[in-house]
């Protein structure tokens, strides 16, 4: 996926969350529902989060400098990590605090139907945002399950938006249940319990995102399938085999490959250079993200020792 991968999903989520946040705050002011307040802060945090994701995409496109010779691709991982932290602090912690506070000091709801209407409209908007994220993700998900995609994707924005939108939808349903039960039973405790449920849900999602974004931020290597392709493409032509290989994603669209390769003995300098260039070309044709490739030519000493041992045994 290109450097702007997931931009459509991010913008859809930003527009939806901004509108929903305003509507929810109005609903809270009218009804006094703690679930509505928790959802309002959640939507406000989500709106800010989309802005951070767009900022990360923008700053990651800066040209490499002497201090940052591999560029700024990891900016996207950094801002996605910040988003996960904000979802935990502004979303989960605030909802848990508000829910526990209202559980200890229950307050009745006024005009609950206003909250119900706003929540139903918000569910519709969040559904649109969620479906946009799903559509964008399918372009790169392949045959992986959704959980595998979230765990393995090197494009951080889409898993973030997917989990945010899924959490928002479930949170809206929980808020709707809380407000509904509080209205039917006349007991505001249900509203407080709905708020606490939202806090727990956002906390789980935030922790998942924090773990995944931290892993990307400190550096993940190529997948096993990609490693198989790398080794297969390198070990062709005048390359006997790959002695060892190291990889790392330094950005969602940029894979660093460093390998020691065993070349056929007796090659000239020109032939060695040609063999290396051919190997790099083969890899880039199969894995376009492998933009930085460093190959160290060598002889396979294990084969030499085996041949020497066989000769000794024969003599």
Secondary structure as UniProt FT lines:
FT   TURN            3..6
FT   HELIX           7..31
FT   HELIX           34..59
FT   TURN            60..61
FT   TURN            67..70
FT   TURN            73..74
FT   HELIX           75..86
FT   HELIX           87..93
FT   HELIX           94..104
FT   HELIX           112..141
FT   TURN            142..143
FT   HELIX           146..152
FT   HELIX           156..185
FT   HELIX           189..218
FT   HELIX           224..234
FT   TURN            237..238
FT   STRAND          239..251
FT   TURN            252..253
FT   STRAND          254..263
FT   TURN            265..266
FT   HELIX           269..286
FT   TURN            288..289
FT   STRAND          292..298
FT   HELIX           301..314
//
